[in-house]
Amino acid sequence: QVQLVESGGGLVQPGGSLRLSCAASGNIRRINDMGWYRQAPGKERELVAVIASGGSTKYADSVKGRFTIDRDNAKNTVYLQMNSLKPEDTAVYYCNAPEVLSPYGVTYRGVWGRGTLVTVSS
């Protein structure tokens, strides 16, 4: 089994910053891509940012220049630094690992965290 647990959400004023963390635990040998998604009320879940195990990154156009994704492979943790937050960034943010390799030859696919709420409001 593999679990992803997000933390760091909360209430922040427009223009403020937050740093989200997502820690993976369980039977892990390697995690390939890790990503952040978000879902605002009444909207579909959307990709925010993704980072490969080698460090290459991809961002949604709406967050480019404001958000930064990085990871610590030794800790199996991915982060999302969010700056210049806007009210439209309000959403539940989910951590995702499409493929997690275990030490026992098992591959876990489509692992999701339970989410952390980010509210941007004055």
Backbone atoms as SQL, in Angstrom:
CREATE TABLE atoms (id INTEGER PRIMARY KEY, chain TEXT, resi INTEGER, resn TEXT, atom TEXT, x REAL, y REAL, z REAL);
INSERT INTO atoms VALUES
  (1, 'A', 1, 'GLN', 'N', 0.835, -1.189, 0.000),
  (2, 'A', 1, 'GLN', 'CA', 0.000, 0.000, 0.000),
  (3, 'A', 1, 'GLN', 'C', 0.875, 1.246, 0.000),
  (4, 'A', 2, 'VAL', 'N', 0.365, 2.278, -0.648),
  (5, 'A', 2, 'VAL', 'CA', 1.042, 3.574, -0.691),
  (6, 'A', 2, 'VAL', 'C', 0.022, 4.642, -0.346),
  (7, 'A', 3, 'GLN', 'N', 0.427, 5.597, 0.469),
  (8, 'A', 3, 'GLN', 'CA', -0.443, 6.701, 0.830),
  (9, 'A', 3, 'GLN', 'C', 0.228, 8.025, 0.525),
  (10, 'A', 4, 'LEU', 'N', -0.585, 9.008, 0.126),
  (11, 'A', 4, 'LEU', 'CA', -0.135, 10.383, -0.065),
  (12, 'A', 4, 'LEU', 'C', -0.902, 11.257, 0.906),
  (13, 'A', 5, 'VAL', 'N', -0.182, 12.081, 1.656),
  (14, 'A', 5, 'VAL', 'CA', -0.833, 12.956, 2.631),
  (15, 'A', 5, 'VAL', 'C', -0.384, 14.385, 2.382),
  (16, 'A', 6, 'GLU', 'N', -1.374, 15.238, 2.071),
  (17, 'A', 6, 'GLU', 'CA', -1.097, 16.650, 1.824),
  (18, 'A', 6, 'GLU', 'C', -1.192, 17.460, 3.110),
  (19, 'A', 7, 'SER', 'N', -0.474, 18.573, 3.138),
  (20, 'A', 7, 'SER', 'CA', -0.563, 19.509, 4.253),
  (21, 'A', 7, 'SER', 'C', -0.188, 20.894, 3.752),
  (22, 'A', 8, 'GLY', 'N', -0.520, 21.907, 4.558),
  (23, 'A', 8, 'GLY', 'CA', -0.104, 23.264, 4.254),
  (24, 'A', 8, 'GLY', 'C', -1.189, 24.180, 3.736),
  (25, 'A', 9, 'GLY', 'N', -2.384, 23.645, 3.526),
  (26, 'A', 9, 'GLY', 'CA', -3.467, 24.504, 3.062),
  (27, 'A', 9, 'GLY', 'C', -3.947, 25.443, 4.146),
  (28, 'A', 10, 'GLY', 'N', -4.814, 26.366, 3.752),
  (29, 'A', 10, 'GLY', 'CA', -5.359, 27.309, 4.716),
  (30, 'A', 10, 'GLY', 'C', -5.945, 28.523, 4.041),
  (31, 'A', 11, 'LEU', 'N', -6.212, 29.529, 4.844),
  (32, 'A', 11, 'LEU', 'CA', -6.780, 30.789, 4.371),
  (33, 'A', 11, 'LEU', 'C', -5.654, 31.813, 4.217),
  (34, 'A', 12, 'VAL', 'N', -5.636, 32.464, 3.069),
  (35, 'A', 12, 'VAL', 'CA', -4.609, 33.464, 2.793),
  (36, 'A', 12, 'VAL', 'C', -5.232, 34.614, 2.031),
  (37, 'A', 13, 'GLN', 'N', -4.707, 35.801, 2.236),
  (38, 'A', 13, 'GLN', 'CA', -5.223, 36.967, 1.518),
  (39, 'A', 13, 'GLN', 'C', -4.690, 37.008, 0.097),
  (40, 'A', 14, 'PRO', 'N', -5.412, 37.638, -0.805),
  (41, 'A', 14, 'PRO', 'CA', -4.887, 37.819, -2.169),
  (42, 'A', 14, 'PRO', 'C', -3.501, 38.448, -2.148),
  (43, 'A', 15, 'GLY', 'N', -2.621, 37.905, -2.984),
  (44, 'A', 15, 'GLY', 'CA', -1.238, 38.366, -3.012),
  (45, 'A', 15, 'GLY', 'C', -0.327, 37.620, -2.068),
  (46, 'A', 16, 'GLY', 'N', -0.893, 36.805, -1.211),
  (47, 'A', 16, 'GLY', 'CA', -0.116, 36.060, -0.240),
  (48, 'A', 16, 'GLY', 'C', 0.483, 34.784, -0.805),
  (49, 'A', 17, 'SER', 'N', 1.126, 34.034, 0.081),
  (50, 'A', 17, 'SER', 'CA', 1.819, 32.811, -0.313),
  (51, 'A', 17, 'SER', 'C', 1.460, 31.654, 0.615),
  (52, 'A', 18, 'LEU', 'N', 1.539, 30.462, 0.060),
  (53, 'A', 18, 'LEU', 'CA', 1.408, 29.227, 0.823),
  (54, 'A', 18, 'LEU', 'C', 2.347, 28.206, 0.219),
  (55, 'A', 19, 'ARG', 'N', 2.768, 27.261, 1.063),
  (56, 'A', 19, 'ARG', 'CA', 3.595, 26.153, 0.574),
  (57, 'A', 19, 'ARG', 'C', 2.916, 24.854, 0.974),
  (58, 'A', 20, 'LEU', 'N', 2.531, 24.091, -0.020),
  (59, 'A', 20, 'LEU', 'CA', 1.906, 22.795, 0.210),
  (60, 'A', 20, 'LEU', 'C', 2.967, 21.706, 0.193),
  (61, 'A', 21, 'SER', 'N', 2.720, 20.685, 0.996),
  (62, 'A', 21, 'SER', 'CA', 3.595, 19.515, 1.011),
  (63, 'A', 21, 'SER', 'C', 2.747, 18.266, 0.808),
  (64, 'A', 22, 'CYS', 'N', 3.368, 17.264, 0.214),
  (65, 'A', 22, 'CYS', 'CA', 2.710, 15.966, 0.030),
  (66, 'A', 22, 'CYS', 'C', 3.748, 14.893, 0.289),
  (67, 'A', 23, 'ALA', 'N', 3.527, 14.119, 1.341),
  (68, 'A', 23, 'ALA', 'CA', 4.457, 13.066, 1.715),
  (69, 'A', 23, 'ALA', 'C', 3.883, 11.705, 1.354),
  (70, 'A', 24, 'ALA', 'N', 4.678, 10.920, 0.670),
  (71, 'A', 24, 'ALA', 'CA', 4.285, 9.559, 0.316),
  (72, 'A', 24, 'ALA', 'C', 4.880, 8.580, 1.319),
  (73, 'A', 25, 'SER', 'N', 4.102, 7.573, 1.674),
  (74, 'A', 25, 'SER', 'CA', 4.586, 6.556, 2.608),
  (75, 'A', 25, 'SER', 'C', 4.075, 5.191, 2.175),
  (76, 'A', 26, 'GLY', 'N', 4.758, 4.157, 2.656),
  (77, 'A', 26, 'GLY', 'CA', 4.351, 2.800, 2.321),
  (78, 'A', 26, 'GLY', 'C', 5.475, 2.045, 1.640),
  (79, 'A', 27, 'ASN', 'N', 5.076, 1.093, 0.812),
  (80, 'A', 27, 'ASN', 'CA', 6.042, 0.229, 0.122),
  (81, 'A', 27, 'ASN', 'C', 6.555, 0.921, -1.133),
  (82, 'A', 28, 'ILE', 'N', 7.573, 1.751, -0.975),
  (83, 'A', 28, 'ILE', 'CA', 8.042, 2.595, -2.077),
  (84, 'A', 28, 'ILE', 'C', 9.490, 2.293, -2.403),
  (85, 'A', 29, 'ARG', 'N', 9.725, 1.988, -3.662),
  (86, 'A', 29, 'ARG', 'CA', 11.097, 1.922, -4.155),
  (87, 'A', 29, 'ARG', 'C', 11.406, 3.148, -5.005),
  (88, 'A', 30, 'ARG', 'N', 10.405, 3.531, -5.796),
  (89, 'A', 30, 'ARG', 'CA', 10.606, 4.697, -6.659),
  (90, 'A', 30, 'ARG', 'C', 9.259, 5.295, -7.030),
  (91, 'A', 31, 'ILE', 'N', 9.203, 6.615, -7.074),
  (92, 'A', 31, 'ILE', 'CA', 8.035, 7.322, -7.572),
  (93, 'A', 31, 'ILE', 'C', 8.456, 8.085, -8.813),
  (94, 'A', 32, 'ASN', 'N', 7.791, 7.853, -9.902),
  (95, 'A', 32, 'ASN', 'CA', 8.123, 8.566, -11.139),
  (96, 'A', 32, 'ASN', 'C', 7.572, 9.990, -11.052),
  (97, 'A', 33, 'ASP', 'N', 6.618, 10.350, -11.880),
  (98, 'A', 33, 'ASP', 'CA', 6.047, 11.689, -11.809),
  (99, 'A', 33, 'ASP', 'C', 5.269, 11.886, -10.518),
  (100, 'A', 34, 'MET', 'N', 5.296, 13.121, -10.021),
  (101, 'A', 34, 'MET', 'CA', 4.418, 13.522, -8.916),
  (102, 'A', 34, 'MET', 'C', 3.787, 14.841, -9.320),
  (103, 'A', 35, 'GLY', 'N', 2.536, 15.014, -8.976),
  (104, 'A', 35, 'GLY', 'CA', 1.861, 16.220, -9.427),
  (105, 'A', 35, 'GLY', 'C', 0.859, 16.771, -8.435),
  (106, 'A', 36, 'TRP', 'N', 0.464, 17.983, -8.720),
  (107, 'A', 36, 'TRP', 'CA', -0.587, 18.653, -7.957),
  (108, 'A', 36, 'TRP', 'C', -1.746, 18.965, -8.904),
  (109, 'A', 37, 'TYR', 'N', -2.937, 18.663, -8.445),
  (110, 'A', 37, 'TYR', 'CA', -4.163, 19.007, -9.142),
  (111, 'A', 37, 'TYR', 'C', -5.009, 19.846, -8.189),
  (112, 'A', 38, 'ARG', 'N', -6.003, 20.501, -8.738),
  (113, 'A', 38, 'ARG', 'CA', -6.933, 21.242, -7.881),
  (114, 'A', 38, 'ARG', 'C', -8.345, 21.148, -8.441),
  (115, 'A', 39, 'GLN', 'N', -9.286, 21.294, -7.523),
  (116, 'A', 39, 'GLN', 'CA', -10.690, 21.284, -7.910),
  (117, 'A', 39, 'GLN', 'C', -11.414, 22.376, -7.151),
  (118, 'A', 40, 'ALA', 'N', -11.897, 23.341, -7.910),
  (119, 'A', 40, 'ALA', 'CA', -12.667, 24.429, -7.328),
  (120, 'A', 40, 'ALA', 'C', -14.137, 24.028, -7.279),
  (121, 'A', 41, 'PRO', 'N', -14.930, 24.671, -6.425),
  (122, 'A', 41, 'PRO', 'CA', -16.354, 24.327, -6.316),
  (123, 'A', 41, 'PRO', 'C', -17.048, 24.448, -7.666),
  (124, 'A', 42, 'GLY', 'N', -17.749, 23.407, -8.049),
  (125, 'A', 42, 'GLY', 'CA', -18.508, 23.418, -9.294),
  (126, 'A', 42, 'GLY', 'C', -17.679, 23.232, -10.541),
  (127, 'A', 43, 'LYS', 'N', -16.388, 22.954, -10.386),
  (128, 'A', 43, 'LYS', 'CA', -15.524, 22.787, -11.557),
  (129, 'A', 43, 'LYS', 'C', -14.863, 21.414, -11.543),
  (130, 'A', 44, 'GLU', 'N', -14.321, 21.040, -12.686),
  (131, 'A', 44, 'GLU', 'CA', -13.624, 19.773, -12.786),
  (132, 'A', 44, 'GLU', 'C', -12.210, 19.893, -12.208),
  (133, 'A', 45, 'ARG', 'N', -11.667, 18.740, -11.820),
  (134, 'A', 45, 'ARG', 'CA', -10.296, 18.718, -11.334),
  (135, 'A', 45, 'ARG', 'C', -9.354, 19.053, -12.494),
  (136, 'A', 46, 'GLU', 'N', -8.343, 19.874, -12.220),
  (137, 'A', 46, 'GLU', 'CA', -7.416, 20.283, -13.263),
  (138, 'A', 46, 'GLU', 'C', -5.977, 20.140, -12.781),
  (139, 'A', 47, 'LEU', 'N', -5.106, 19.918, -13.751),
  (140, 'A', 47, 'LEU', 'CA', -3.689, 19.820, -13.444),
  (141, 'A', 47, 'LEU', 'C', -3.138, 21.203, -13.095),
  (142, 'A', 48, 'VAL', 'N', -2.345, 21.265, -12.029),
  (143, 'A', 48, 'VAL', 'CA', -1.665, 22.499, -11.649),
  (144, 'A', 48, 'VAL', 'C', -0.197, 22.433, -12.068),
  (145, 'A', 49, 'ALA', 'N', 0.478, 21.371, -11.641),
  (146, 'A', 49, 'ALA', 'CA', 1.898, 21.235, -11.944),
  (147, 'A', 49, 'ALA', 'C', 2.302, 19.778, -11.765),
  (148, 'A', 50, 'VAL', 'N', 3.325, 19.369, -12.497),
  (149, 'A', 50, 'VAL', 'CA', 3.844, 18.014, -12.380),
  (150, 'A', 50, 'VAL', 'C', 5.356, 18.067, -12.462),
  (151, 'A', 51, 'ILE', 'N', 6.010, 17.161, -11.733),
  (152, 'A', 51, 'ILE', 'CA', 7.462, 17.090, -11.739),
  (153, 'A', 51, 'ILE', 'C', 7.882, 15.637, -11.895),
  (154, 'A', 52, 'ALA', 'N', 8.811, 15.409, -12.801),
  (155, 'A', 52, 'ALA', 'CA', 9.339, 14.065, -13.013),
  (156, 'A', 52, 'ALA', 'C', 10.408, 13.739, -11.965),
  (157, 'A', 53, 'SER', 'N', 10.760, 12.479, -11.873),
  (158, 'A', 53, 'SER', 'CA', 11.765, 12.084, -10.879),
  (159, 'A', 53, 'SER', 'C', 13.109, 12.750, -11.140),
  (160, 'A', 54, 'GLY', 'N', 13.360, 13.079, -12.403),
  (161, 'A', 54, 'GLY', 'CA', 14.605, 13.763, -12.747),
  (162, 'A', 54, 'GLY', 'C', 14.566, 15.257, -12.567),
  (163, 'A', 55, 'GLY', 'N', 13.368, 15.792, -12.272),
  (164, 'A', 55, 'GLY', 'CA', 13.257, 17.212, -11.979),
  (165, 'A', 55, 'GLY', 'C', 12.609, 18.077, -13.040),
  (166, 'A', 56, 'SER', 'N', 12.313, 17.540, -14.204),
  (167, 'A', 56, 'SER', 'CA', 11.650, 18.359, -15.210),
  (168, 'A', 56, 'SER', 'C', 10.228, 18.666, -14.762),
  (169, 'A', 57, 'THR', 'N', 9.762, 19.846, -15.116),
  (170, 'A', 57, 'THR', 'CA', 8.470, 20.317, -14.611),
  (171, 'A', 57, 'THR', 'C', 7.554, 20.783, -15.739),
  (172, 'A', 58, 'LYS', 'N', 6.261, 20.805, -15.408),
  (173, 'A', 58, 'LYS', 'CA', 5.242, 21.303, -16.325),
  (174, 'A', 58, 'LYS', 'C', 4.197, 22.009, -15.480),
  (175, 'A', 59, 'TYR', 'N', 3.702, 23.153, -15.983),
  (176, 'A', 59, 'TYR', 'CA', 2.737, 23.944, -15.231),
  (177, 'A', 59, 'TYR', 'C', 1.523, 24.285, -16.090),
  (178, 'A', 60, 'ALA', 'N', 0.392, 24.450, -15.432),
  (179, 'A', 60, 'ALA', 'CA', -0.764, 25.018, -16.097),
  (180, 'A', 60, 'ALA', 'C', -0.464, 26.479, -16.400),
  (181, 'A', 61, 'ASP', 'N', -1.009, 26.961, -17.509),
  (182, 'A', 61, 'ASP', 'CA', -0.749, 28.356, -17.900),
  (183, 'A', 61, 'ASP', 'C', -1.190, 29.332, -16.813),
  (184, 'A', 62, 'SER', 'N', -2.242, 28.994, -16.106),
  (185, 'A', 62, 'SER', 'CA', -2.811, 29.906, -15.115),
  (186, 'A', 62, 'SER', 'C', -1.904, 30.120, -13.897),
  (187, 'A', 63, 'VAL', 'N', -0.921, 29.237, -13.703),
  (188, 'A', 63, 'VAL', 'CA', -0.058, 29.369, -12.519),
  (189, 'A', 63, 'VAL', 'C', 1.405, 29.622, -12.871),
  (190, 'A', 64, 'LYS', 'N', 1.728, 29.628, -14.147),
  (191, 'A', 64, 'LYS', 'CA', 3.123, 29.853, -14.542),
  (192, 'A', 64, 'LYS', 'C', 3.628, 31.195, -14.012),
  (193, 'A', 65, 'GLY', 'N', 4.827, 31.162, -13.460),
  (194, 'A', 65, 'GLY', 'CA', 5.422, 32.379, -12.923),
  (195, 'A', 65, 'GLY', 'C', 5.008, 32.680, -11.499),
  (196, 'A', 66, 'ARG', 'N', 4.004, 31.959, -10.989),
  (197, 'A', 66, 'ARG', 'CA', 3.549, 32.199, -9.619),
  (198, 'A', 66, 'ARG', 'C', 3.771, 30.975, -8.718),
  (199, 'A', 67, 'PHE', 'N', 3.610, 29.791, -9.281),
  (200, 'A', 67, 'PHE', 'CA', 3.750, 28.554, -8.520),
  (201, 'A', 67, 'PHE', 'C', 5.039, 27.849, -8.918),
  (202, 'A', 68, 'THR', 'N', 5.632, 27.155, -7.953),
  (203, 'A', 68, 'THR', 'CA', 6.824, 26.358, -8.208),
  (204, 'A', 68, 'THR', 'C', 6.668, 24.989, -7.560),
  (205, 'A', 69, 'ILE', 'N', 6.873, 23.953, -8.353),
  (206, 'A', 69, 'ILE', 'CA', 6.828, 22.589, -7.832),
  (207, 'A', 69, 'ILE', 'C', 8.253, 22.077, -7.677),
  (208, 'A', 70, 'ASP', 'N', 8.513, 21.398, -6.576),
  (209, 'A', 70, 'ASP', 'CA', 9.803, 20.731, -6.408),
  (210, 'A', 70, 'ASP', 'C', 9.600, 19.491, -5.547),
  (211, 'A', 71, 'ARG', 'N', 10.627, 18.679, -5.464),
  (212, 'A', 71, 'ARG', 'CA', 10.488, 17.415, -4.748),
  (213, 'A', 71, 'ARG', 'C', 11.792, 17.035, -4.072),
  (214, 'A', 72, 'ASP', 'N', 11.648, 16.219, -3.038),
  (215, 'A', 72, 'ASP', 'CA', 12.785, 15.640, -2.331),
  (216, 'A', 72, 'ASP', 'C', 12.634, 14.131, -2.466),
  (217, 'A', 73, 'ASN', 'N', 13.374, 13.542, -3.378),
  (218, 'A', 73, 'ASN', 'CA', 13.221, 12.114, -3.640),
  (219, 'A', 73, 'ASN', 'C', 13.597, 11.265, -2.431),
  (220, 'A', 74, 'ALA', 'N', 14.549, 11.721, -1.642),
  (221, 'A', 74, 'ALA', 'CA', 14.959, 10.955, -0.463),
  (222, 'A', 74, 'ALA', 'C', 13.836, 10.870, 0.559),
  (223, 'A', 75, 'LYS', 'N', 12.988, 11.894, 0.582),
  (224, 'A', 75, 'LYS', 'CA', 11.865, 11.934, 1.525),
  (225, 'A', 75, 'LYS', 'C', 10.549, 11.550, 0.879),
  (226, 'A', 76, 'ASN', 'N', 10.581, 11.225, -0.401),
  (227, 'A', 76, 'ASN', 'CA', 9.340, 10.906, -1.136),
  (228, 'A', 76, 'ASN', 'C', 8.295, 11.996, -0.933),
  (229, 'A', 77, 'THR', 'N', 8.719, 13.227, -1.055),
  (230, 'A', 77, 'THR', 'CA', 7.853, 14.369, -0.790),
  (231, 'A', 77, 'THR', 'C', 7.905, 15.346, -1.956),
  (232, 'A', 78, 'VAL', 'N', 6.736, 15.881, -2.294),
  (233, 'A', 78, 'VAL', 'CA', 6.639, 16.904, -3.317),
  (234, 'A', 78, 'VAL', 'C', 6.036, 18.157, -2.684),
  (235, 'A', 79, 'TYR', 'N', 6.470, 19.303, -3.161),
  (236, 'A', 79, 'TYR', 'CA', 6.039, 20.586, -2.615),
  (237, 'A', 79, 'TYR', 'C', 5.430, 21.447, -3.721),
  (238, 'A', 80, 'LEU', 'N', 4.607, 22.381, -3.308),
  (239, 'A', 80, 'LEU', 'CA', 4.074, 23.376, -4.229),
  (240, 'A', 80, 'LEU', 'C', 4.142, 24.722, -3.534),
  (241, 'A', 81, 'GLN', 'N', 5.058, 25.563, -3.994),
  (242, 'A', 81, 'GLN', 'CA', 5.168, 26.923, -3.483),
  (243, 'A', 81, 'GLN', 'C', 4.256, 27.813, -4.309),
  (244, 'A', 82, 'MET', 'N', 3.313, 28.438, -3.644),
  (245, 'A', 82, 'MET', 'CA', 2.318, 29.254, -4.329),
  (246, 'A', 82, 'MET', 'C', 2.477, 30.701, -3.889),
  (247, 'A', 83, 'ASN', 'N', 2.827, 31.560, -4.830),
  (248, 'A', 83, 'ASN', 'CA', 2.994, 32.988, -4.564),
  (249, 'A', 83, 'ASN', 'C', 1.962, 33.791, -5.343),
  (250, 'A', 84, 'SER', 'N', 1.802, 35.036, -4.954),
  (251, 'A', 84, 'SER', 'CA', 0.866, 35.946, -5.639),
  (252, 'A', 84, 'SER', 'C', -0.500, 35.290, -5.823),
  (253, 'A', 85, 'LEU', 'N', -0.996, 34.727, -4.760),
  (254, 'A', 85, 'LEU', 'CA', -2.249, 33.987, -4.848),
  (255, 'A', 85, 'LEU', 'C', -3.414, 34.900, -5.177),
  (256, 'A', 86, 'LYS', 'N', -4.349, 34.343, -5.951),
  (257, 'A', 86, 'LYS', 'CA', -5.537, 35.050, -6.395),
  (258, 'A', 86, 'LYS', 'C', -6.773, 34.322, -5.883),
  (259, 'A', 87, 'PRO', 'N', -7.890, 35.033, -5.783),
  (260, 'A', 87, 'PRO', 'CA', -9.118, 34.339, -5.355),
  (261, 'A', 87, 'PRO', 'C', -9.464, 33.141, -6.227),
  (262, 'A', 88, 'GLU', 'N', -9.146, 33.206, -7.503),
  (263, 'A', 88, 'GLU', 'CA', -9.446, 32.083, -8.397),
  (264, 'A', 88, 'GLU', 'C', -8.559, 30.871, -8.166),
  (265, 'A', 89, 'ASP', 'N', -7.566, 30.996, -7.308),
  (266, 'A', 89, 'ASP', 'CA', -6.763, 29.833, -6.915),
  (267, 'A', 89, 'ASP', 'C', -7.433, 29.025, -5.807),
  (268, 'A', 90, 'THR', 'N', -8.535, 29.534, -5.275),
  (269, 'A', 90, 'THR', 'CA', -9.261, 28.815, -4.233),
  (270, 'A', 90, 'THR', 'C', -9.746, 27.468, -4.743),
  (271, 'A', 91, 'ALA', 'N', -9.363, 26.408, -4.039),
  (272, 'A', 91, 'ALA', 'CA', -9.709, 25.057, -4.472),
  (273, 'A', 91, 'ALA', 'C', -9.197, 24.058, -3.439),
  (274, 'A', 92, 'VAL', 'N', -9.620, 22.830, -3.592),
  (275, 'A', 92, 'VAL', 'CA', -8.977, 21.730, -2.876),
  (276, 'A', 92, 'VAL', 'C', -7.822, 21.246, -3.751),
  (277, 'A', 93, 'TYR', 'N', -6.649, 21.179, -3.179),
  (278, 'A', 93, 'TYR', 'CA', -5.452, 20.776, -3.907),
  (279, 'A', 93, 'TYR', 'C', -5.119, 19.329, -3.565),
  (280, 'A', 94, 'TYR', 'N', -4.959, 18.527, -4.614),
  (281, 'A', 94, 'TYR', 'CA', -4.701, 17.111, -4.462),
  (282, 'A', 94, 'TYR', 'C', -3.311, 16.758, -4.989),
  (283, 'A', 95, 'CYS', 'N', -2.664, 15.863, -4.283),
  (284, 'A', 95, 'CYS', 'CA', -1.391, 15.308, -4.709),
  (285, 'A', 95, 'CYS', 'C', -1.650, 14.007, -5.477),
  (286, 'A', 96, 'ASN', 'N', -0.859, 13.786, -6.503),
  (287, 'A', 96, 'ASN', 'CA', -1.050, 12.592, -7.341),
  (288, 'A', 96, 'ASN', 'C', 0.285, 11.971, -7.719),
  (289, 'A', 97, 'ALA', 'N', 0.304, 10.653, -7.692),
  (290, 'A', 97, 'ALA', 'CA', 1.448, 9.898, -8.208),
  (291, 'A', 97, 'ALA', 'C', 0.898, 8.853, -9.172),
  (292, 'A', 98, 'PRO', 'N', 1.064, 9.060, -10.477),
  (293, 'A', 98, 'PRO', 'CA', 0.480, 8.122, -11.445),
  (294, 'A', 98, 'PRO', 'C', 1.050, 6.709, -11.330),
  (295, 'A', 99, 'GLU', 'N', 2.325, 6.598, -10.896),
  (296, 'A', 99, 'GLU', 'CA', 2.954, 5.275, -10.864),
  (297, 'A', 99, 'GLU', 'C', 3.974, 5.225, -9.730),
  (298, 'A', 100, 'VAL', 'N', 3.786, 4.292, -8.815),
  (299, 'A', 100, 'VAL', 'CA', 4.708, 4.108, -7.700),
  (300, 'A', 100, 'VAL', 'C', 5.211, 2.669, -7.731),
  (301, 'A', 101, 'LEU', 'N', 6.525, 2.516, -7.771),
  (302, 'A', 101, 'LEU', 'CA', 7.122, 1.189, -7.825),
  (303, 'A', 101, 'LEU', 'C', 7.494, 0.737, -6.419),
  (304, 'A', 102, 'SER', 'N', 7.071, -0.483, -6.071),
  (305, 'A', 102, 'SER', 'CA', 7.391, -1.017, -4.746),
  (306, 'A', 102, 'SER', 'C', 8.661, -1.860, -4.823),
  (307, 'A', 103, 'PRO', 'N', 9.248, -2.190, -3.658),
  (308, 'A', 103, 'PRO', 'CA', 10.440, -3.048, -3.652),
  (309, 'A', 103, 'PRO', 'C', 10.126, -4.489, -4.030),
  (310, 'A', 104, 'TYR', 'N', 8.852, -4.831, -4.120),
  (311, 'A', 104, 'TYR', 'CA', 8.458, -6.225, -4.285),
  (312, 'A', 104, 'TYR', 'C', 7.940, -6.531, -5.683),
  (313, 'A', 105, 'GLY', 'N', 8.209, -5.649, -6.611),
  (314, 'A', 105, 'GLY', 'CA', 7.780, -5.882, -7.981),
  (315, 'A', 105, 'GLY', 'C', 6.358, -5.466, -8.264),
  (316, 'A', 106, 'VAL', 'N', 5.712, -4.828, -7.291),
  (317, 'A', 106, 'VAL', 'CA', 4.340, -4.352, -7.492),
  (318, 'A', 106, 'VAL', 'C', 4.373, -2.889, -7.926),
  (319, 'A', 107, 'THR', 'N', 3.514, -2.540, -8.861),
  (320, 'A', 107, 'THR', 'CA', 3.372, -1.148, -9.299),
  (321, 'A', 107, 'THR', 'C', 1.998, -0.638, -8.878),
  (322, 'A', 108, 'TYR', 'N', 1.988, 0.426, -8.114),
  (323, 'A', 108, 'TYR', 'CA', 0.736, 1.071, -7.728),
  (324, 'A', 108, 'TYR', 'C', 0.467, 2.194, -8.720),
  (325, 'A', 109, 'ARG', 'N', -0.737, 2.231, -9.238),
  (326, 'A', 109, 'ARG', 'CA', -1.073, 3.223, -10.257),
  (327, 'A', 109, 'ARG', 'C', -2.188, 4.142, -9.757),
  (328, 'A', 110, 'GLY', 'N', -2.094, 5.402, -10.126),
  (329, 'A', 110, 'GLY', 'CA', -3.171, 6.340, -9.835),
  (330, 'A', 110, 'GLY', 'C', -3.386, 6.592, -8.360),
  (331, 'A', 111, 'VAL', 'N', -2.306, 6.883, -7.634),
  (332, 'A', 111, 'VAL', 'CA', -2.412, 7.135, -6.198),
  (333, 'A', 111, 'VAL', 'C', -2.726, 8.613, -5.961),
  (334, 'A', 112, 'TRP', 'N', -3.726, 8.854, -5.144),
  (335, 'A', 112, 'TRP', 'CA', -4.174, 10.223, -4.838),
  (336, 'A', 112, 'TRP', 'C', -4.179, 10.456, -3.333),
  (337, 'A', 113, 'GLY', 'N', -3.905, 11.692, -2.953),
  (338, 'A', 113, 'GLY', 'CA', -4.122, 12.100, -1.583),
  (339, 'A', 113, 'GLY', 'C', -5.569, 12.529, -1.392),
  (340, 'A', 114, 'ARG', 'N', -5.908, 12.896, -0.149),
  (341, 'A', 114, 'ARG', 'CA', -7.279, 13.297, 0.135),
  (342, 'A', 114, 'ARG', 'C', -7.514, 14.776, -0.079),
  (343, 'A', 115, 'GLY', 'N', -6.470, 15.529, -0.271),
  (344, 'A', 115, 'GLY', 'CA', -6.621, 16.940, -0.580),
  (345, 'A', 115, 'GLY', 'C', -6.441, 17.858, 0.602),
  (346, 'A', 116, 'THR', 'N', -6.081, 19.092, 0.291),
  (347, 'A', 116, 'THR', 'CA', -5.974, 20.140, 1.307),
  (348, 'A', 116, 'THR', 'C', -6.598, 21.409, 0.724),
  (349, 'A', 117, 'LEU', 'N', -7.392, 22.085, 1.516),
  (350, 'A', 117, 'LEU', 'CA', -8.155, 23.229, 1.046),
  (351, 'A', 117, 'LEU', 'C', -7.321, 24.500, 1.111),
  (352, 'A', 118, 'VAL', 'N', -7.309, 25.210, -0.001),
  (353, 'A', 118, 'VAL', 'CA', -6.675, 26.526, -0.076),
  (354, 'A', 118, 'VAL', 'C', -7.771, 27.550, -0.370),
  (355, 'A', 119, 'THR', 'N', -7.884, 28.539, 0.486),
  (356, 'A', 119, 'THR', 'CA', -8.875, 29.598, 0.303),
  (357, 'A', 119, 'THR', 'C', -8.156, 30.929, 0.233),
  (358, 'A', 120, 'VAL', 'N', -8.360, 31.625, -0.873),
  (359, 'A', 120, 'VAL', 'CA', -7.745, 32.932, -1.068),
  (360, 'A', 120, 'VAL', 'C', -8.848, 33.975, -0.999),
  (361, 'A', 121, 'SER', 'N', -8.839, 34.755, 0.068),
  (362, 'A', 121, 'SER', 'CA', -9.926, 35.705, 0.290),
  (363, 'A', 121, 'SER', 'C', -9.467, 36.795, 1.253),
  (364, 'A', 122, 'SER', 'N', -10.010, 37.973, 1.052),
  (365, 'A', 122, 'SER', 'CA', -9.722, 39.067, 1.974),
  (366, 'A', 122, 'SER', 'C', -10.791, 39.153, 3.059);
